[in-house]
Amino acid sequence: MIAVSGTIGVEADGSVKEDAGAQADRCFDLIRQHIEQLGGHMGDVVRIRMFVTDIKDADAVSAAFSRALKATRPTGTLVAIAGLYDPRWKVEIEADAVIGSGQ
């Protein structure tokens, strides 16, 4: 089992995009990289937890979820929270994967 936690949408240069959907896309890209480094792929993801600082961003983050997971449909939870450590961060995503379980 692979657990990827605390993933935020910070770019390689340390910048953070303003758009919550773009932050979520970056989170899913980082999650994919971590899972692939350990021998898995996004089809192995069995659970996603998404945290947003504004529930109005739920649709944009859910769209990023659909883009990243495509036909894979793991269980997922989206929760609105009061805030994250850095006020620029609008999204944090966690993923659990089981290598060999996916498509």
C-alpha positions in Angstrom: 0.0 0.0 0.0 1.1 3.5 -0.8 -0.1 6.5 1.2 0.5 9.9 -0.3 -0.5 12.6 2.2 -0.3 16.4 2.6 0.0 17.1 -1.2 -0.3 20.7 -2.0 -0.2 22.4 -5.4 3.2 24.1 -5.1 5.1 24.4 -8.4 8.7 23.3 -8.7 9.9 26.9 -8.4 7.9 27.4 -5.2 5.1 29.4 -6.7 1.4 28.7 -6.2 -1.2 29.3 -8.9 -4.2 31.3 -7.7 -6.8 28.9 -9.2 -8.0 26.0 -7.0 -8.5 23.8 -10.1 -4.9 24.4 -11.2 -3.6 23.7 -7.7 -5.6 20.4 -7.7 -4.1 19.5 -11.1 -0.7 20.1 -9.6 -1.5 18.0 -6.5 -2.7 15.1 -8.7 0.5 15.4 -10.8 2.7 15.1 -7.7 0.6 12.2 -6.4 1.0 10.4 -9.8 4.8 11.0 -9.7 5.1 9.6 -6.2 3.0 6.5 -7.0 4.9 5.8 -10.2 8.3 6.1 -8.4 7.1 3.3 -6.1 6.0 1.1 -9.0 2.3 1.9 -9.2 0.1 4.0 -11.5 -3.0 6.1 -11.0 -5.2 3.1 -11.8 -4.0 1.6 -8.4 -5.5 4.5 -6.4 -8.3 3.2 -4.1 -9.0 6.3 -2.0 -8.8 10.1 -2.4 -9.3 12.7 0.3 -9.6 16.3 -1.0 -9.6 19.4 1.3 -10.6 22.8 0.1 -10.5 26.1 2.0 -13.6 27.4 0.1 -16.5 25.0 -0.8 -17.1 27.1 -3.9 -13.9 25.5 -5.3 -15.5 22.0 -5.0 -16.5 21.8 -8.7 -13.0 22.8 -10.0 -11.3 20.3 -7.7 -13.7 17.6 -8.6 -13.0 18.3 -12.3 -9.3 17.9 -11.6 -10.1 14.6 -9.8 -11.9 13.4 -12.9 -9.1 14.4 -15.2 -6.4 12.7 -13.1 -8.2 9.5 -12.4 -10.1 9.1 -15.8 -11.8 5.7 -15.8 -10.5 4.8 -12.3 -13.2 5.5 -9.7 -11.7 5.3 -6.2 -13.7 6.2 -3.2 -13.4 9.9 -2.6 -14.1 12.5 0.0 -14.1 16.3 -0.4 -14.2 18.4 2.8 -14.2 22.2 3.3 -11.8 23.3 6.0 -11.1 26.6 7.7 -7.6 27.0 6.2 -4.2 25.5 5.4 -0.7 26.5 6.7 0.0 28.9 3.9 -2.9 31.2 2.9 -2.1 30.8 -0.8 -2.9 27.1 -0.6 -6.5 26.4 -1.4 -6.3 22.6 -1.9 -4.7 19.6 -0.2 -5.1 16.1 -1.5 -4.3 12.7 -0.1 -4.3 9.4 -1.9 -4.0 5.7 -1.1 -3.0 3.2 -3.7 -2.6 -0.6 -3.7 -0.1 -1.7 -6.3 -1.6 -4.2 -8.7 -5.2 -3.4 -7.8 -5.9 -1.1 -10.7 -6.6 -1.1 -14.4 
